[in-house]
Amino acid sequence: MKTLIFATGNAHKAYEVKKMLAELPVRVLTLKDAGLDLDIEETGKTFRENSLIKARAVYAASKQAVLADDSGIEIDAFGGAPGVYSSRFMGEDTPYPVKCAAILERMKDVPDEERGADFRCVMSFIAPDAEGRPQEFVEEGAVYGRIAHAPAGENGFGYDPVFLLPERGVTTAELSDEEKNAISHRGLALQAMKPHLVRWITEE
């Protein structure tokens, strides 16, 4: 069985990705599982740039196949912010319920038609080819919705409690793991990436 390092220290992301890849014959390790303690500076201006920065840094350190993602929420009323700074919005150590409350307070007078938002994820996969040269693949997923007027739901993490799916009438924090993984930005990006992963897994 081949080994894939998922370049994250986020336990929630690791849980989601491991669950979505459970059907494939691959062992998924987090950075901690792989014994890697890297301080990777996400200096990119886009999700794609940051995703590749992480994947390349971990590949350089491990010389093993690596999957990395960069993701976040883009809020129309904030001109697309916080975007790539989603995890750093109000400080990385600020609890997400506090961040969500701050967003709701800033948007308390914004009407529904102007509360549009999307969750976006870019995944990068790097694996050596038959000659040992790194091959890079990048895929993206996005889900569109709007910012709710109040948090709802106990599932998910991050901004899920305030991200409303109007066609379903629920936030992504009110979905089951299976429902969320089927339609989420991370789930869609990973679905797009799976053909590359399958080819790598089945290569001799």
N, C-alpha and C positions, 0 to 999 in steps of 0.2 A: 504494500500500500504506500502510495506517495504521500509526502508531507507538504502542507501548505501553511505558511506563516501569514496570519491575518494581522496586519500592522496596526494594532490598536491596544490601548490600555483601558478602553471603555468596556466594562463588563457587559453592559446592555447590548452594545453593538456586537460583541463577540457571541453572545447568546443567540441573537437573531441570525447572524451569518452561519454559525454552526448548525442551527436548526434548519436553515434553508439549504444547506449543503449535505444534510444527513443522508440523502439518497445516493450520494456519490461515494465511491470507494477512495476516500481521501481523508487523511488525518489533519485536522485543522488545529494549529497552535496559535495562541496569542503571543505577544512579545515576551510576556512573563514566562509562559510555558517553554518558549524557546531559549530562555536564559539570556535575553537581550535587554540591556538597560541603556537605551539610546535617548538622547535629548535632541529631538528633531525640531528644528525651527521651521514653522509653517509660514514662510515668507511670501508665498504666492498671492497673487491678486484675484485668482479664480479658483474654483473647486478643482478644476483639472490640474492646475499647476501644483496645488497643495497635495493632491492625491499622488501625483507622480513624484513629488519631493519625498514623501513618506515611503513609497514603494522602492524608489531607487536607493534611499539610505539604508533600508532594511536589507535589500538584496546585496548591496555592497558589503554589509556587515556579516551576512549569513551565507551568501552564495546559494541560497535555496529559493524555491518558488515563493513569491510573495503576492498577497492581495492587499490592497490598501484602498481606503475610501476617504473622501472629504465630502461633507454634507452640511446642510443648514437650512434655515428658513429665510425666505425672501418675502418681505411684507411691502405691498404696493404703497401703502400710506407713508412708509418710511423710505421711499425711493429705492426699494430692493434690499434695504438693510434688515437685519444684521448680516445676512449673507455669509461670506467666508468667516466672519467674526462671530458667528452664532454662539459657539462655545465660550467665547471670550467676552460676550456682551455683558456689561456690568461687572466684569471680572470672572475669571475661570472658577474661582472658589465660591461664587454666589450661587446659592441653591436655585434650581430651576423654578420652583414655585414662586420665588421672589422675582425672578426675571419675567415669568408669565404675568404676574400681578402688575409689574411696571408697564408691560406692553398694554395690558387691558386698561390701565389708568390713562395712559397717553392716548388711547383710542376710544375713550368712553363716549365721545361725541361724534365719532365717525360712523356714518350710515352704512348699512349692509352692503350697498352697491360699491362702496369704496374700501371694503375690508378684505379685498383679495390678497391671497398669499399663496406661495408654493413651497413645498419641501423639495429640495434638489440634492441629488447624490451623484458624484462621479467616482467610479471605481477604476483602479489601475491594477493590472496583473502583469508580473514579470516572471519569466521562467527561462532557463537555459535551453537552447536548441541542441540538436545532435552534436554540434561542434562546441558546445559550451558557451555560445554567445547569447547574451540576454535578449529576449524578444519581449516587446512591450505591447500591451493591448489596453485600450481605454474605452469604457462604456458609461452611459449616463442614464439616469432615471429621474422622473419628476412626477409629482402628484399635485394637483391644483385644488384649492379650496379657499377658505377665508378664515379670518380670525373671529373666534366666537366672542360672545359678550361676557361669558363667565366660564371658568374652567369646568371640565366634566370628564369623568372616567378615571379609573385607577390603574389601567394597563399602560403599557408603553413607557416612555421616559422623555426627558427634555421638554420640548414645546408641544408634545402630543395633546395635553389636556386643553389647549386653546386653539388647536388646528381643526376647524370644522369642515366636514365633507357635506356640503349642502344637499347633494342628491341622496345621501343616506340619512341626514339629520342627526349625525353623531360626530363626535371628535374621534381622532385616531386613537385616543386613549380609551375609548369605549369599544374598540374592536378586539376580538380575540387575537392571539398571536398568529393564527393561521390566516384570518381575514386581513390583518395588517400586512403580513409578509406578502400576500398576493397582490396588494395594490400600492404598497408604500414605495417611496422613492428608492430606498435601499433594495427592496425586493425587485423592483423593475430593473435597476442597474445590474443586479446579480443575475437576473434571468437573461439579460442581454449578454452577460459575461460567460454564462455557462457553456456555450459551444466552445469557447477558447479553453476553458477548464477541462472539458471532456476530452478534447483533442490531446491536451497535455497528459491527462491521466492515462489515456489509452496508447500513447506513444511508447514504443519499446526503448 
